[in-house]
């Protein structure tokens, strides 16, 4: 049965956020079905039951759809992560979780696995385009924690929050890359503790 295109009419779209969410949800289903992120914009329009012009109204191209989908998913995941940190006052324990929770969320999740499949070459371009939006998103979720740690002397004084979240984001992407993605979780944790935590958190003075 041919999907209805009624939603493509300008007068039918009353809520931009709902429109974006509907398109992004459809893109996610296309990615899972394909097993990678190399979808066509027409596929997303068909899956969402809208016209192509509606998709292009909100997302100029595939990279923009992918970026929007990743930001939407990371936004929710970060909110859940911050609320569930077992030791929010301790950066030594929390920083590894802030990196590794995102890394470990890929395995076993059909959409995440498809987005980071070897064939998903479009993701790299979307991540490059979205470097600044990702930093802003991380800041929004992590700044209260970072401020608390800074006031308590648990972060090096010369580090600014933007640099810190850039380090965290870059480390996450590095561990999701081909050379680290399938290495044991203990190796990834050791990497974060040795090269990220030590760079951010001064030793406690006795």
N, C-alpha and C positions, 0 to 999 in steps of 0.2 A: 504493500500500500504506500503510495507516494505521501511523504510527510507534508503536513499543512504548512503553507508559507504565510499565513495570516499575520504572523508576528513581524514580518518584514515591513509592514506599513508604518510610516512615521507616527501616525496617530495611535498605533497600538502600543508603542513603547512609552510607558509612563515612568519607569524607574531605571535610571542608568545603571545603578549597582546591580539590580536584578538581571538586567540585560547582560552585563559583563559576566556575572556568575553563571548564568545559563549557558553562555557560549563557552566559558572555561570548563564547566562540567562536561559539556559535549566533547570538547577537545580531549579531556582526560579519557573518556570512553573510547575515542578514536585511537589514542596512543596505546591503550591496553589491548584493543582488538588487533592492532598492527604489530605490537611487540616492540615498537620503537617510536621515535618522535618525528618521523619523516612524513607526516600527514599533509594533505592538501587542504587549502582553505575551503574548497567546495565540500569536502568530507565533513568538516565541522559544521558548515551551514546545514547540510542534510541531517546530520545527527541532532542538531539543535532545533530543526524544524523552522529555520528562518531563511531569508534570502541571503545571498552572498554579500549584497550591499550592506545588510545589517551587520554582518561580521566585520566587514571592512570599515564600517562607521566607528566601531570601537577598537579594532585592532588592525593597523595598516598592513601587517604581514605576519607570517608564521612565527618569526622571532618574537614578535610582540605578544602573540597568543601564548607561546611557551613561557615567556617571562612572566606574564600575568598569572599563568597557572602555577608556576613555581613560587611566586611571591604569595599567592593566596594560601598555598599549602604550608609554606614555611611560616607564615604569620600565625596560623593556627597551631602548628607544632611548637613554635617558640613559646606561645602563651601557655601551653600545656607543660612544656619543659620547665619554665621558670617556676610555675606553681608546684611542681613535683620535686624540685631539688631537695635532697635529704639534708644538706648542710648549707643553706643559702648565705650564711655569714662567713663561710670558709672558702676562699677562692682556690685553695690547693685541692679541695675535693670537688668544687663546683665546676671549675674550668674544664677539666676532662669531660665531664658530663655534657657541657655546653657544646663541645665539639663532637664527641663520640655518639651522642644520641641521634644527631642528624646523619652521621655516617651509617650507624646501625639500622636506621629506619628504612634503608633501601632494600636489604635482603628480606624476602618474604612478602613484600608489598608489590602487587602486580604493576601498579602505575609507576612507582618509583623505580622498579627494576627495568621497566620499558624505557623510561626517560634516560636512564644511565646505561642502557645497552650499548654495545660497541657500535651498532648501526645508527645510533641516535646522534649523528654528527651535528644536527641543528641545535642541540642543547648548548654546545660551546659558544656559538654566536649569540644565543640568547643570554647566556651568563655574562659574556663580555659586555653586551649592551646594558645589562642590568646590574653592573657592579655597584654603581652609586645607589640605586634603589634598595639593593640588598643591605648596604651599609646603613642606610637610613632606617630600614626595618629592624635590623639588629640593634641599633642604638635605642630605638623606641622600647624594645623589650628589655635590653640589658642595662641601660643607663642607671636605673635605680639601684641595681646590684653593684655596678661599678662605683657609683657615688658612695655607697655604704662602705665598700672595701677601701676606697681612697681615704675617706674620713678616718677609718680605723688604722690607717697605715699599712694596709695589706696589699697595696699596689705600689710600684715604683713611682716616685713623685713626678718624674719627667715624662711619663706616658700620658698621652691624651686619649680620651675615650674612643674617638674615631679611629685612631691607629690600632687600638686594642681590638675593636670589632673587625677591622680589616684583617688583622692577624688571624682571628678566629675563623673568619669566613674563608680566607685563603687556605688555612690548614684543613678545613673541612673538605674543600674541593680537591686538595692534594691527596687526601686519604681516600677519596672516591675515584681517583684516577686509576688507570690500568696497573700501575706498578704497586699500588697499595691496597686496592679494593678487596682482594681476596686473601690478604695476609691475615693471620690470626688476630683476634680482638686484643689479646694481651700485647702483641707487638704494637698495635695502634695506640693503646693506652700508654705504653712505655714511651713512645715517640712524643705524645702530647705532654706527658709529665716532664720529660727531659728537655724538650726544646720550646714548649709554649709556656707551661707553668713557671719554669725557672726564669723565663724572660720577662714575666709579668709580676711575679710575686717575690718580694724580698724575703730572705730567711728571717725567721723569728729570732730576735735577739734575746739571749738568756740573761 
